[in-house]
Amino acid sequence: MSSKRNQTIAIARFLMYKYGLNQQLEGMTDEEYLAHPIGLEVGQYVADLMKYCPEHIAVSYTHLRAHETSLHL
């Protein structure tokens, strides 16, 4: 598999994970989160990003927010 393809897959998986996490957290109180924490499995997604996207790429916060807006996160 090509390096670019692996990068794209790793980024897409992370964004979908983040989207799902945001959906679960919506409306959850602090007390509910503390009783049943979610999002702790993020480590594998971060490991994939570091493995397949090792180069340092500067991306502005505005650029990242634009993607989130387009994904309705």
C-alpha positions in Angstrom: 0.0 0.0 0.0 1.3 3.4 -0.8 2.4 5.9 1.9 -0.1 8.5 0.8 -2.9 6.0 0.9 -1.9 4.9 4.5 -1.8 8.6 5.5 -5.3 9.2 4.1 -6.7 6.1 5.8 -5.1 7.0 9.1 -6.5 10.6 9.0 -9.9 9.5 7.8 -10.2 6.9 10.7 -9.2 9.5 13.2 -11.7 12.0 11.9 -14.5 9.4 12.0 -13.5 8.4 15.5 -13.6 12.1 16.6 -17.0 12.6 14.9 -18.4 9.5 16.7 -16.9 10.7 20.0 -18.4 14.1 19.6 -21.8 12.5 19.0 -21.5 10.5 22.2 -20.4 13.5 24.3 -23.1 15.7 23.1 -25.5 16.4 26.0 -23.4 14.2 28.4 -22.9 15.8 31.8 -19.6 15.8 33.6 -21.0 13.4 36.2 -22.1 11.0 33.4 -18.7 11.2 31.8 -16.9 10.5 35.1 -19.2 7.6 35.8 -18.7 6.1 32.3 -15.7 7.7 30.6 -15.5 7.4 26.8 -12.8 8.3 24.3 -10.0 6.5 26.1 -9.2 4.3 23.1 -7.8 7.3 21.1 -4.3 5.9 21.6 -4.5 3.5 18.6 -5.6 6.3 16.3 -2.8 8.6 17.4 -0.3 5.7 17.0 -1.6 5.2 13.4 -1.2 8.9 12.7 2.3 9.0 14.0 3.2 5.8 12.1 1.8 6.8 8.7 2.1 10.6 9.0 5.6 11.0 10.6 6.6 14.2 8.8 5.8 17.5 10.4 3.1 19.3 8.4 2.1 22.7 9.5 -1.6 23.1 9.4 -3.4 26.2 10.7 -6.2 25.9 13.3 -8.5 27.7 10.9 -7.8 25.0 8.3 -8.7 22.2 10.8 -11.8 24.0 11.9 -12.9 24.3 8.3 -12.7 20.5 8.0 -14.7 20.1 11.1 -17.4 22.5 9.9 -17.6 20.6 6.6 -18.0 17.3 8.5 -20.6 18.9 10.9 -18.5 18.0 13.9 
